[in-house]
Amino acid sequence: MFSFLFYKDRQINSQMIYIALLMTVSGISGSFMATIISEVAEDIITNKLINAYYILPLFLLFFVILFFSRRLGLRWGVHHVECLLEISRNKIGNQLRQTTLSNIEKLNQGEIYTKLTVDTKKIARASISFIRAIQAIVIIIIVMMYILSFSFTAGLIFLSLFGIGLFFYQINYRLLLERIDEMTHEETKLYDDFGHVLDGFKELKLNPDKNEDFYHNYLLPLSKHVNMLRISIGKQYVDINAFCLFFLHYLLFGIVVYMLPLNYSVALRFKIIAMSVFLYEPIEYLKVAIPEILLAKVSIHRIQDLENKLNSFCVCSENISQTIKPKIVFNKLQLDNIQFRYTDQEGNKTFGIGPINTCINIGEIVFFVGGNGSGKSTLLKLISGLYPPYSGAFILNDKEINIVDHRHLFSVVYSDCYIFDRLYGVKNFDDQLIIDLLKLMEIDHKVKWKSQQFNHSGLSTGQKKRLAFITAIIDDRPIYILDEWAAEQDPGFKKKYYTELLPMLKKKGKTIISATHDDQYFHIADQVLIMKYGQLKQQS
């Protein structure tokens, strides 16, 4: 927590230093207010003071300093913490958008969501608690010094008790951190399971056996395990707080009566009791803040682990367009012994394709055909630069290239396409063209173009693909990649796709690469490439 708040890009964060100074000033002011009250009360008890109002201006001065320094410190703290979290979220977002698809597929999406939502909330809440804890610690230190100034014996007893509490806390908190980390991982799994309930609602609803098995044998046991971990951690919190803070604090009152020398005056004993009472508020606050800070410490490590993992995938820049080479005219793309392989967590090959050798020319319609699992979709991802090849080369216009640097050549609609409601990245577009395309795709009754965004609800999978096709057309790239696009279309629109839409794009000089099973339309293709078990078996 300390390094998260006080260090930025391996340098001391000056803003956090100012915030810490303000909270220190507020702690000093609060402590001085307590000492003023204590001294005045002692003088009144011993009849040394007739008029206590002469010191009131000094008391009010410290009160004003306390109020404004604490208010300003916490306001700056809130701003500072949220800015740090924004930087962290933006950094992760930038890393995610620049890494490769194969790396994204290795990540647990539920865990990413948890880290960017639940963990950041824990960090934000605990960071403010940490900032307030600075004031509490300053108060405790000054009050302890004040007690030592008028009673070394009482001060030594206080310090000894605090030392015992800190020792007990130190030997327990590492074990507690491990339990918190385990609980957080199990909570992530639980969130994933609840996601399965929502994402797989139809399947669970239609299959009572699956529904019962999932709920009773997976969701409930995991929920119970998380609940037991939370209860165990909560009990450990209670034990630490009871011993370190609650028990030791109230033990001080007994010490005042039974352990202090008998020659201590009533006024001196009153001062010690008053100071111990004044310590209650900062100690009580630390009792609440410490569990939050411990939870946040685990969350910070989790987010840092995600950042480090994403850093290991790629070196990111702030602006992707600065790393992309200038656009070139597309004439021909050759695949020269292209190979790719999937691996498990141990690095063992699970499936691969290649070597692939073929050539795709400008203005051609190329069909990749083959059974499910033959490698068609993988090959399309390789061609579009989403997967880096394991070996082999891409040759564009007779020149070897890194296909990743030429992803701007492709407009793509994958089988699991995602629909954005706005045309991101398109600077100039014709509203009438979009309306005409909606009519052409026969979804103008379901999708409306209004205020420069698509408005729709309840689209079928086939209709979603039509809308994705519209955005691909508007992107206006030289090569269109369409992965099983016609699979969810009705027979009438499927015929329109093959006999009208694809020829329309070809007439405009576009190249179409499509994965398909519809053999009745193979005749419209310039090339039909057959994939089988990851190999390009035949071409015609």
KOLVEXZA-381474 format. One line per 5 residues: their letters; for each residue x, y, z of C-alpha. Coordinates in steps of 0.05 Angstrom, whole numbers, plus 5000, padded with zeros to 4 digits. Example, Ala and Ser with C-alpha at 12.3 -4.5 7.8 and 13.67 -1.06 7.14 Angstrom:
// residues 2
AS) 5246 4910 5156 ~ 5273 4979 5143;
//
This chain:
// residues 540
MFSFL) 5000 5000 5000 ~ 5056 5048 5018 ~ 5093 5038 4952 ~ 5028 5042 4912 ~ 5012 5111 4942;
FYKDR) 5081 5141 4950 ~ 5118 5116 4889 ~ 5101 5131 4816 ~ 5144 5106 4759 ~ 5198 5088 4810;
QINSQ) 5200 5159 4836 ~ 5173 5189 4900 ~ 5104 5218 4888 ~ 5107 5291 4912 ~ 5032 5298 4915;
MIYIA) 5027 5241 4965 ~ 5082 5274 5006 ~ 5039 5337 5011 ~ 4978 5295 5031 ~ 5019 5259 5084;
LLMTV) 5044 5326 5111 ~ 4973 5353 5116 ~ 4950 5291 5154 ~ 5011 5297 5199 ~ 4993 5369 5214;
SGISG) 4922 5348 5230 ~ 4949 5294 5276 ~ 4994 5343 5311 ~ 4937 5393 5319 ~ 4891 5341 5348;
SFMAT) 4944 5317 5396 ~ 4959 5389 5419 ~ 4885 5400 5431 ~ 4885 5338 5476 ~ 4947 5361 5515;
IISEV) 4916 5431 5525 ~ 4854 5400 5554 ~ 4895 5354 5598 ~ 4939 5410 5624 ~ 4880 5456 5638;
AEDII) 4842 5400 5672 ~ 4902 5385 5717 ~ 4908 5458 5737 ~ 4834 5462 5753 ~ 4838 5398 5796;
TNKLI) 4898 5425 5834 ~ 4867 5495 5840 ~ 4925 5527 5802 ~ 4879 5556 5749 ~ 4822 5604 5763;
NAYYI) 4805 5624 5691 ~ 4812 5572 5637 ~ 4789 5618 5581 ~ 4856 5651 5569 ~ 4880 5589 5532;
LPLFL) 4816 5583 5491 ~ 4844 5621 5429 ~ 4902 5572 5425 ~ 4854 5513 5430 ~ 4810 5543 5375;
LFFVI) 4871 5555 5331 ~ 4890 5482 5334 ~ 4817 5464 5322 ~ 4816 5505 5257 ~ 4883 5476 5234;
LFFSR) 4857 5406 5249 ~ 4793 5417 5210 ~ 4823 5447 5148 ~ 4886 5404 5144 ~ 4846 5340 5151;
RLGLR) 4792 5363 5102 ~ 4843 5385 5050 ~ 4887 5323 5060 ~ 4828 5276 5050 ~ 4801 5314 4990;
WGVHH) 4870 5312 4957 ~ 4876 5240 4978 ~ 4811 5220 4943 ~ 4833 5256 4880 ~ 4903 5225 4883;
VECLL) 4879 5154 4895 ~ 4827 5157 4839 ~ 4879 5184 4791 ~ 4927 5128 4809 ~ 4872 5076 4797;
EISRN) 4853 5110 4732 ~ 4926 5105 4709 ~ 4928 5032 4728 ~ 4861 5016 4693 ~ 4882 5054 4631;
KIGNQ) 4949 5019 4630 ~ 4916 4951 4634 ~ 4866 4972 4580 ~ 4923 4995 4535 ~ 4960 4929 4548;
LRQTT) 4899 4888 4532 ~ 4884 4923 4467 ~ 4956 4915 4443 ~ 4970 4843 4461 ~ 4956 4785 4414;
LSNIE) 4893 4744 4411 ~ 4930 4681 4431 ~ 4953 4715 4495 ~ 4883 4742 4510 ~ 4857 4671 4504;
KLNQG) 4906 4649 4559 ~ 4876 4699 4608 ~ 4816 4688 4653 ~ 4766 4742 4633 ~ 4727 4734 4698;
EIYTK) 4791 4747 4737 ~ 4806 4809 4695 ~ 4737 4837 4709 ~ 4745 4823 4783 ~ 4812 4858 4786;
LTVDT) 4787 4919 4749 ~ 4723 4925 4790 ~ 4724 4891 4859 ~ 4799 4899 4871 ~ 4801 4972 4850;
KKIAR) 4743 4987 4897 ~ 4781 4954 4954 ~ 4843 4994 4938 ~ 4805 5059 4934 ~ 4771 5048 5001;
ASISF) 4834 5024 5036 ~ 4877 5080 5008 ~ 4833 5132 5041 ~ 4836 5091 5105 ~ 4912 5089 5099;
IRAIQ) 4914 5165 5091 ~ 4870 5174 5152 ~ 4914 5124 5189 ~ 4972 5172 5182 ~ 4935 5221 5226;
AIVII) 4918 5166 5276 ~ 4990 5143 5281 ~ 5015 5214 5291 ~ 4966 5224 5347 ~ 4987 5159 5381;
IIVMM) 5061 5177 5376 ~ 5053 5248 5403 ~ 5007 5226 5459 ~ 5056 5171 5479 ~ 5112 5222 5480;
YILSF) 5069 5268 5522 ~ 5055 5213 5572 ~ 5130 5198 5576 ~ 5143 5271 5590 ~ 5105 5272 5655;
SFTAG) 5108 5198 5674 ~ 5164 5154 5648 ~ 5134 5093 5684 ~ 5065 5102 5652 ~ 5096 5115 5584;
LIFLS) 5139 5054 5588 ~ 5080 5011 5607 ~ 5040 5040 5548 ~ 5098 5026 5500 ~ 5106 4955 5526;
LFGIG) 5033 4939 5514 ~ 5035 4969 5445 ~ 5098 4929 5430 ~ 5063 4865 5450 ~ 5005 4882 5406;
LFFYQ) 5049 4897 5346 ~ 5088 4832 5356 ~ 5023 4792 5358 ~ 4999 4828 5295 ~ 5065 4816 5259;
INYRL) 5065 4741 5270 ~ 4993 4735 5246 ~ 4987 4782 5186 ~ 5028 4741 5137 ~ 4984 4680 5149;
LLERI) 4924 4726 5142 ~ 4949 4752 5075 ~ 4955 4681 5049 ~ 4884 4666 5070 ~ 4859 4731 5038;
DEMTH) 4894 4714 4973 ~ 4862 4645 4973 ~ 4794 4675 4988 ~ 4801 4725 4931 ~ 4818 4670 4881;
EETKL) 4759 4628 4904 ~ 4713 4690 4899 ~ 4735 4699 4827 ~ 4715 4627 4812 ~ 4648 4640 4846;
YDDFG) 4636 4702 4803 ~ 4652 4659 4742 ~ 4601 4608 4763 ~ 4548 4661 4772 ~ 4567 4685 4702;
HVLDG) 4553 4614 4678 ~ 4483 4619 4707 ~ 4470 4682 4666 ~ 4507 4663 4602 ~ 4481 4592 4602;
FKELK) 4411 4607 4629 ~ 4375 4577 4569 ~ 4415 4512 4572 ~ 4405 4505 4647 ~ 4331 4520 4642;
LNPDK) 4320 4468 4588 ~ 4359 4413 4623 ~ 4337 4400 4696 ~ 4392 4348 4707 ~ 4446 4397 4684;
NEDFY) 4413 4452 4725 ~ 4412 4410 4789 ~ 4482 4383 4779 ~ 4512 4451 4767 ~ 4476 4483 4826;
HNYLL) 4484 4430 4879 ~ 4551 4399 4860 ~ 4589 4461 4837 ~ 4558 4528 4854 ~ 4535 4512 4925;
PLSKH) 4600 4476 4947 ~ 4642 4534 4920 ~ 4597 4585 4954 ~ 4603 4546 5019 ~ 4679 4543 5013;
VNMLR) 4683 4618 5001 ~ 4636 4629 5060 ~ 4680 4587 5105 ~ 4742 4625 5083 ~ 4708 4691 5097;
ISIGK) 4685 4668 5165 ~ 4754 4642 5182 ~ 4787 4707 5160 ~ 4735 4747 5198 ~ 4748 4708 5262;
QYVDI) 4823 4719 5253 ~ 4809 4794 5245 ~ 4770 4792 5310 ~ 4825 4756 5347 ~ 4878 4805 5323;
NAFCL) 4835 4866 5338 ~ 4814 4839 5406 ~ 4885 4826 5429 ~ 4923 4882 5394 ~ 4873 4938 5404;
FFLHY) 4813 4924 5447 ~ 4843 4881 5501 ~ 4908 4920 5508 ~ 4871 4987 5508 ~ 4825 4970 5565;
LLFGI) 4882 4937 5602 ~ 4912 5007 5609 ~ 4856 5028 5655 ~ 4873 4973 5703 ~ 4946 4992 5700;
VVYML) 4929 5063 5721 ~ 4897 5036 5784 ~ 4940 4976 5803 ~ 5010 4986 5773 ~ 5026 5060 5779;
PLNYS) 5065 5083 5841 ~ 5020 5100 5901 ~ 5050 5170 5907 ~ 5019 5190 5840 ~ 4970 5247 5852;
VALRF) 4897 5245 5831 ~ 4911 5298 5779 ~ 4968 5258 5749 ~ 4926 5195 5747 ~ 4870 5236 5715;
KIIAM) 4918 5259 5660 ~ 4939 5188 5646 ~ 4867 5164 5643 ~ 4848 5223 5599 ~ 4904 5209 5550;
SVFLY) 4886 5135 5547 ~ 4815 5154 5532 ~ 4839 5202 5478 ~ 4878 5144 5447 ~ 4814 5104 5439;
EPIEY) 4791 5141 5376 ~ 4856 5132 5335 ~ 4864 5060 5360 ~ 4792 5044 5343 ~ 4803 5073 5274;
LKVAI) 4865 5031 5263 ~ 4825 4970 5284 ~ 4778 4983 5226 ~ 4830 5007 5176 ~ 4880 4950 5183;
PEILL) 4834 4896 5154 ~ 4817 4941 5095 ~ 4891 4955 5082 ~ 4907 4881 5085 ~ 4853 4865 5034;
AKVSI) 4878 4922 4990 ~ 4949 4896 4994 ~ 4927 4830 4964 ~ 4887 4868 4911 ~ 4947 4911 4893;
HRIQD) 4990 4849 4884 ~ 4936 4818 4840 ~ 4932 4879 4795 ~ 5008 4884 4791 ~ 5011 4811 4772;
LENKL) 4962 4824 4715 ~ 5004 4884 4692 ~ 5068 4843 4694 ~ 5036 4785 4656 ~ 5011 4833 4602;
NSFCV) 5079 4867 4600 ~ 5110 4799 4586 ~ 5065 4791 4526 ~ 5084 4855 4489 ~ 5116 4923 4493;
CSENI) 5061 4975 4491 ~ 5060 5045 4462 ~ 5011 5100 4478 ~ 4987 5106 4406 ~ 4982 5044 4362;
SQTIK) 4978 5084 4298 ~ 5049 5109 4309 ~ 5075 5037 4305 ~ 5037 5019 4242 ~ 5073 5025 4176;
PKIVF) 5043 5068 4120 ~ 4986 5035 4082 ~ 5005 5002 4016 ~ 4965 4980 3956 ~ 4945 4907 3959;
NKLQL) 4957 4863 3898 ~ 4976 4794 3923 ~ 4986 4758 3989 ~ 5026 4693 3991 ~ 5029 4644 4049;
DNIQF) 5097 4610 4049 ~ 5101 4548 4095 ~ 5058 4582 4148 ~ 5051 4540 4211 ~ 5016 4552 4278;
RYTDQ) 5005 4510 4339 ~ 4964 4513 4402 ~ 4997 4493 4468 ~ 4972 4476 4537 ~ 4996 4509 4601;
EGNKT) 5057 4463 4602 ~ 5076 4484 4531 ~ 5056 4417 4498 ~ 5026 4421 4429 ~ 4951 4407 4428;
FGIGP) 4933 4424 4356 ~ 4968 4457 4298 ~ 4960 4476 4225 ~ 5008 4477 4168 ~ 5052 4483 4133;
INTCI) 5005 4524 4089 ~ 5024 4548 4020 ~ 4976 4588 3978 ~ 4968 4654 3942 ~ 4909 4703 3945;
NIGEI) 4903 4756 3891 ~ 4867 4823 3888 ~ 4793 4818 3869 ~ 4788 4743 3883 ~ 4734 4707 3921;
VFFVG) 4769 4652 3961 ~ 4731 4599 4000 ~ 4763 4558 4056 ~ 4722 4496 4067 ~ 4728 4437 4114;
GNGSG) 4696 4404 4174 ~ 4692 4433 4243 ~ 4760 4433 4276 ~ 4797 4429 4210 ~ 4833 4494 4223;
KSTLL) 4795 4543 4179 ~ 4782 4595 4233 ~ 4854 4589 4258 ~ 4880 4602 4188 ~ 4836 4663 4180;
KLISG) 4863 4690 4246 ~ 4934 4679 4221 ~ 4919 4714 4155 ~ 4888 4774 4190 ~ 4947 4780 4238;
LYPPY) 4910 4761 4302 ~ 4955 4701 4311 ~ 5029 4706 4299 ~ 5054 4647 4257 ~ 5098 4596 4291;
SGAFI) 5140 4592 4228 ~ 5136 4610 4155 ~ 5127 4677 4121 ~ 5075 4723 4092 ~ 5094 4755 4026;
LNDKE) 5056 4817 4005 ~ 5066 4841 3934 ~ 5128 4797 3928 ~ 5158 4826 3992 ~ 5163 4789 4059;
INIVD) 5125 4825 4114 ~ 5105 4820 4186 ~ 5031 4809 4178 ~ 5017 4842 4246 ~ 5040 4908 4216;
HRHLF) 4989 4901 4159 ~ 4925 4886 4196 ~ 4897 4950 4166 ~ 4887 4911 4101 ~ 4829 4871 4131;
SVVYS) 4756 4882 4147 ~ 4736 4821 4188 ~ 4672 4789 4212 ~ 4686 4728 4255 ~ 4635 4676 4275;
DCYIF) 4634 4703 4346 ~ 4635 4776 4325 ~ 4622 4832 4375 ~ 4577 4890 4356 ~ 4599 4961 4374;
DRLYG) 4544 5012 4375 ~ 4588 5066 4344 ~ 4634 5069 4284 ~ 4699 5077 4323 ~ 4758 5097 4281;
VKNFD) 4716 5120 4221 ~ 4725 5195 4215 ~ 4681 5209 4154 ~ 4618 5169 4140 ~ 4555 5180 4101;
DQLII) 4491 5173 4142 ~ 4451 5157 4080 ~ 4500 5101 4062 ~ 4490 5070 4130 ~ 4415 5073 4123;
DLLKL) 4419 5042 4054 ~ 4464 4986 4080 ~ 4414 4971 4135 ~ 4360 4964 4081 ~ 4407 4921 4039;
MEIDH) 4419 4875 4098 ~ 4344 4874 4113 ~ 4353 4895 4185 ~ 4327 4967 4179 ~ 4265 4946 4217;
KVKWK) 4308 4923 4277 ~ 4367 4971 4275 ~ 4363 5047 4272 ~ 4420 5095 4258 ~ 4410 5155 4303;
SQQFN) 4457 5206 4335 ~ 4516 5171 4301 ~ 4504 5104 4334 ~ 4465 5041 4322 ~ 4403 5030 4365;
HSGLS) 4377 4959 4369 ~ 4354 4905 4415 ~ 4338 4831 4409 ~ 4380 4816 4348 ~ 4389 4744 4327;
TGQKK) 4459 4716 4314 ~ 4448 4723 4239 ~ 4424 4795 4246 ~ 4485 4812 4289 ~ 4529 4785 4234;
RLAFI) 4493 4829 4183 ~ 4505 4890 4226 ~ 4578 4870 4234 ~ 4582 4863 4158 ~ 4556 4934 4151;
TAIID) 4612 4962 4196 ~ 4662 4921 4156 ~ 4638 4951 4091 ~ 4642 5021 4120 ~ 4714 5007 4143;
DRPIY) 4728 4999 4068 ~ 4790 4955 4071 ~ 4817 4919 4010 ~ 4808 4848 4039 ~ 4745 4821 4073;
ILDEW) 4750 4761 4118 ~ 4683 4728 4134 ~ 4685 4668 4181 ~ 4624 4623 4172 ~ 4584 4686 4159;
AAEQD) 4525 4652 4125 ~ 4517 4597 4177 ~ 4461 4631 4216 ~ 4426 4664 4156 ~ 4359 4642 4129;
PGFKK) 4360 4608 4060 ~ 4335 4671 4025 ~ 4387 4717 4053 ~ 4441 4664 4047 ~ 4428 4663 3972;
KYYTE) 4431 4739 3971 ~ 4498 4738 4007 ~ 4530 4692 3956 ~ 4497 4717 3893 ~ 4492 4792 3907;
LLPML) 4534 4817 3965 ~ 4599 4780 3950 ~ 4597 4796 3876 ~ 4582 4869 3893 ~ 4646 4873 3935;
KKKGK) 4686 4837 3881 ~ 4661 4887 3830 ~ 4690 4942 3873 ~ 4758 4908 3870 ~ 4754 4878 3940;
TIISA) 4784 4810 3958 ~ 4739 4763 3997 ~ 4765 4706 4040 ~ 4708 4666 4070 ~ 4702 4602 4110;
THDDQ) 4640 4565 4089 ~ 4603 4498 4086 ~ 4555 4517 4031 ~ 4579 4474 3973 ~ 4520 4495 3928;
YFHIA) 4554 4563 3922 ~ 4625 4541 3910 ~ 4619 4559 3837 ~ 4621 4634 3852 ~ 4691 4628 3883;
DQVLI) 4756 4638 3845 ~ 4790 4590 3892 ~ 4763 4535 3937 ~ 4816 4514 3988 ~ 4801 4451 4029;
MKYGQ) 4826 4446 4100 ~ 4831 4378 4135 ~ 4864 4364 4202 ~ 4902 4430 4198 ~ 4929 4416 4128;
LKQQS) 4912 4448 4061 ~ 4896 4384 4025 ~ 4871 4409 3958 ~ 4857 4472 3920 ~ 4815 4483 3859;
//
